[in-house]
């Protein structure tokens, strides 16, 4: 490959690529529909989890602001032995 060689992407190349993609979708309808279904389920699951976690975070923050007290903390009491 020479230094000055650059591959140009023209509108004809894009149209040909789109036509090949559509032909592949119609040639493999079941596989295409299963992939689309899987991606849709994954996106819906992700959106649901984000909504649940966002609501949980808002509930925790609202509960903490309502009580206005320090959280319960346990510490180990260090004792020294007298000989």
Number of C-alpha atoms within 10 A of each C-alpha: 5 5 5 6 7 8 6 7 8 8 9 9 11 11 11 11 12 12 12 12 12 11 12 12 14 13 11 10 12 11 12 14 13 11 12 12 12 12 12 12 12 12 12 12 12 12 11 12 12 12 12 12 11 11 12 12 12 12 12 11 11 11 11 13 10 9 9 8 8 7 8 5 5 6 5 5 6 5 6 6 4 4 3
